[in-house]
């Protein structure tokens, strides 16, 4: 059994007990979160594709951690203008474990 969920503008294919990193969600560690935006669902009854979501399907997940990724550096450079700019960025994430897929 697997499901395709959407969160943070991205889609993830998940099965039970999967651990995934998603865009930062406004939840605390240890909380449970329900993803209602299930785009596709595969179970014993077959494969269902939503238009745009599968009715009555939901995925429950437990929040393991909130954090930030490693820093990436962006270097902006304009030749012949003596312009250089180094910018760093750390993308926040939420680490979740899929507990149950219903539908």
C-alpha positions as CSV (number, residue, x, y, z in Angstrom):
1,X,0.0,0.0,0.0
2,X,1.3,3.4,-0.9
3,X,0.0,7.0,-1.4
4,X,1.1,10.1,-3.1
5,X,0.6,13.2,-0.9
6,X,1.2,16.9,-1.5
7,X,2.6,19.3,1.0
8,X,4.7,22.4,0.6
9,X,4.0,22.5,-3.1
10,X,5.8,19.1,-3.6
11,X,4.5,15.6,-4.0
12,X,5.9,12.6,-2.1
13,X,5.3,8.8,-2.7
14,X,5.0,7.3,0.8
15,X,4.4,3.9,2.4
16,X,3.8,3.2,6.1
17,X,6.9,3.6,8.4
18,X,8.6,5.9,5.8
19,X,10.6,8.8,7.1
20,X,10.6,11.8,4.8
21,X,11.8,15.4,5.0
22,X,9.2,18.0,3.9
23,X,9.1,21.7,3.8
24,X,8.8,23.3,7.3
25,X,5.4,22.8,8.9
26,X,4.1,24.8,11.9
27,X,3.9,21.8,14.3
28,X,5.8,20.7,17.4
29,X,8.0,17.7,17.7
30,X,6.0,14.6,18.8
31,X,2.7,15.9,17.4
32,X,0.7,14.0,14.8
33,X,-0.3,15.6,11.5
34,X,-2.8,14.5,9.0
35,X,-2.2,15.1,5.3
36,X,-5.6,15.3,3.5
37,X,-4.2,16.2,0.1
38,X,-3.8,12.6,-1.2
39,X,-3.3,12.6,-5.0
40,X,-3.2,8.9,-5.5
41,X,-3.8,5.8,-3.4
42,X,-2.9,2.1,-4.0
43,X,-4.2,-0.6,-1.7
44,X,-5.8,-4.1,-1.8
45,X,-8.8,-2.8,-3.7
46,X,-6.7,-1.3,-6.6
47,X,-5.3,2.0,-7.6
48,X,-7.2,5.2,-7.2
49,X,-6.3,8.6,-8.8
50,X,-7.9,11.7,-7.4
51,X,-9.4,14.6,-9.4
52,X,-7.6,16.5,-7.9
53,X,-7.6,14.5,-4.5
54,X,-8.9,11.1,-3.5
55,X,-12.1,11.5,-1.5
56,X,-11.9,10.2,2.1
57,X,-8.2,9.3,1.9
58,X,-5.8,10.6,4.5
59,X,-2.3,10.0,5.7
60,X,-1.3,10.3,9.4
61,X,2.3,11.1,10.3
62,X,4.3,11.8,13.4
63,X,6.6,14.7,13.6
64,X,10.1,13.6,14.6
65,X,12.2,16.8,14.2
66,X,12.2,20.4,13.0
67,X,15.5,21.6,11.8
68,X,17.6,23.2,9.1
69,X,19.6,21.7,6.2
70,X,23.3,22.4,5.6
71,X,24.2,25.8,4.5
72,X,24.4,26.4,0.7
73,X,26.3,29.3,-0.7
74,X,25.2,31.5,-3.6
75,X,27.8,33.7,-5.3
76,X,26.6,36.6,-7.4
77,X,29.3,38.1,-9.7
78,X,29.2,40.8,-12.3
79,X,32.2,40.9,-14.6
80,X,34.0,44.3,-15.2
81,X,31.9,46.0,-12.5
82,X,33.9,44.8,-9.5
83,X,30.8,43.4,-7.9
84,X,30.8,40.2,-5.9
85,X,28.3,39.0,-3.3
86,X,28.4,35.8,-1.3
87,X,25.0,34.8,0.3
88,X,24.4,31.8,2.5
89,X,21.0,30.0,3.0
90,X,19.8,27.2,5.3
91,X,16.5,25.7,4.2
92,X,14.2,24.7,7.2
93,X,12.6,21.3,7.1
94,X,10.3,19.0,9.1
95,X,11.2,15.3,9.5
96,X,8.1,13.1,9.7
97,X,7.4,9.4,9.9
98,X,4.3,8.0,8.2
99,X,2.1,6.1,10.7
100,X,-1.0,5.2,8.9
101,X,-2.5,5.4,5.4
102,X,-6.3,5.3,5.2
103,X,-8.6,5.4,2.3
